[in-house]
């Protein structure tokens, strides 16, 4: 009861609600109602960022920070779930009636603790996901890139010839996420099937076109 009371007290309420939503997400994944890649975040900087040096540098810095903390090597929702659980755990530890940090459950004091909590949680999450990152890196290396040419994939985030999207590719029972652009200028939507026709390893994406199986 003490844990429940602390979890739904004002300083921890928002984090508890977010954690419940993440748990519901994983339950829907387990029962098959959602794809585990539904909330995918691409940590490759878009090739067409060219409007303003400051914006481009800011984008590179942000992407670099995400990569440093493991986003991109480990699926986003796995990383985010561990990060949120870590933030929530530290918040519960700091903000409860038995804590020596914030025993009065002051909302403003808990708000002041949030930033150092997030920073510490990012480093803890990086350590916790490091073994997973190595596993996913190995999965990506097991299949040579040239084997992707001619393979059929399913789009998970829309793309065209300018905007890079994501697609899910199944190789030898392993599900891989790849970055794609269309070779013919057409737009592809989530759920559509595509065929990989070329690769751009130096740019980090594959050229694809819609797959017509009729």
N, C-alpha and C positions, 0 to 999 in steps of 0.2 A: 504493500500500500504506500510505503514511503517513496518508492520509485515512481509509482503512478502519480502520486501527488506532486512530486518534483517535475515529472515530465509534462504535466498539464498546468503547471504554474506559469505565470506571465513571462518570466525570463526565458523559459524553455518551450513555450507553447508552439511558436512558429516552426521551430526545428522539429518538434515532435510530429506536427502535421505533415511536414515535408517527408519525414522518415516513413510515416504511414503510407503516403502516396507512393513512395519508392517501393515499399513492401508489396503494395497492391499491384504495381507495375510488374514486379518479378513473379507474382502469383499468376498474372495474366499470361506472362511468357511461358510459365510452366505448363499451363493448361492449353497453350497454343493460340490464344486469342490475339496476341501481339507478337510481332517479330522482334527478336533481341536487338536488331539493328535499327529499330524504329526511330530512336533518338540518336542518330549518328552525327558526330561533329568532325568535320574535316580539318585537320591541323596543318594542311599544306596551304601556304599562302597563295591566293589566287594570282595567276599569271598576268591578269589584266589590271592589276593595281598600278596605275600610272598617273593618277590625278593628285599631285601634291607630294613633295618629298617627305614632309613631316608625317602625312597620313601613312605613306608606305613604310617609313621607319617605325611608326607606332604599331602598324600591323605586324611587322617582322618581330618586334619586341614581344608583343602579345602572344604570337604563335610560338616564339622561342620559349616563353615562360610555360605555356601549355605543354610543349614537348619535354621540357626539363622535368616537369612533374608527372610525366608518364602518359599524358593524353596523346592519343595517336598510336601508341604502341599497344595499349590495352583498350578494348572497347569502351566507349565513352560512359555508358551506363554502369559498367562494372566499376570504373574509376570513380565516377560521381557517387555511386552508392557507398563505397568504402569511405570516401571523403566525408559524406554527410553523416554516416554513422560515427566517424571519429569526432567530427565537430559536435554532434549531439552528446556523445559520451563525455567529452571534456566539459561541455556546458552543464550537464547534469552533475558532474563532480564539483564544479565550481559554484553552482547555484542551487543549493539545497540547505535546509535548516541545520544540517549537521556539518556543513562545510566551514572551514576556517577562512575561506576567501570571500564568500558572499552569503553568510548565514541569514541575513535579513531579507534575502531575495529581492534586493533592490533592482528594479528594471533598468535604471540608468547605469548602475555599476555593471550589470550584466552586458549592457550595450557597449560599454567601454572595453570589456573583456573580449568582445566578439572578434575584433580584428586580430589580436595576438592568437586567439583560438584558431582562426582560419589559417593563419600563417603556419602555426605549429602543426595543424592537421594536414596541410599540404605536404609537409616533409614526412610526417608519419605515413601518409597514404603512399607517397613515393616508395618508402621502404617496404610497406606491406604488399605493394603491387609489383615490386621488382621481380620476384619469381614468376609471376604471371606474364610480365613483359617478355621475359626470356623465352617462355613457352610459346607465346604468340609470334615472336621473332623467328623461332625455329620453324613454326608452321608455315610462315611465309617463305622461308628459304628452301623448304623441302621441295617446292614445285618450281622448276625453271620458268623464267618469264616467257621464253619463246613458246612454251606449251599453251599459253593463253590464247594465241592467235587461232581464230576459228572456233573458239569456245562460246557457248551461249551463257549469258548472265542475265540477272534480273535487276532492274533499276530500283534503287532505294531512295535516292534523292534526284530530282529532275536535273537535266543538263541540256546544253546545246553546244554549238561550236565555239562559243565564247565563255560560257559559264560551266565550270567543272562540277560534275555531280558524282554520285557514288553508285556502285552496283555490287550485287552479291554474286559471287562465283563459287561453284562447288567443284572441287578437284580432289579426287581420291578420298571422298567422304569428309573432306575438310572444307568448311565454308570460309571463303576469303572475301574481304572488302577491298575493292579497287576504285581508283579515281578514273573518271571517263569524260570524254568530250565526243561530240558527234563529228564524223568526217564529212558529212554532206550538208551541214548547216541546219538540219531538222532538230526539233525539240523532242526530247524523250521524257516521259512522265514516270512517276513511281509505279511499279508493278509491271511495266512493259518489259518484254524480252528483247535483248540486243545481242548482236554478234560482234566479237572483237576482231577488228580487221588490221590493226597496226598498233605499235606501242611507241611511246615517247619516254624512254627511261630517264633521259636527262631532265625532263619536265615533270616526271612523276605521275603521268596519266596514260590511259589507253584511248585510241581512236576507235569508235564503235559506230554501228548503224543499226537501225531497227531490224529485228529478225522477223521475217515473214514466213511463217510455217504453213501457210495455206498453199 
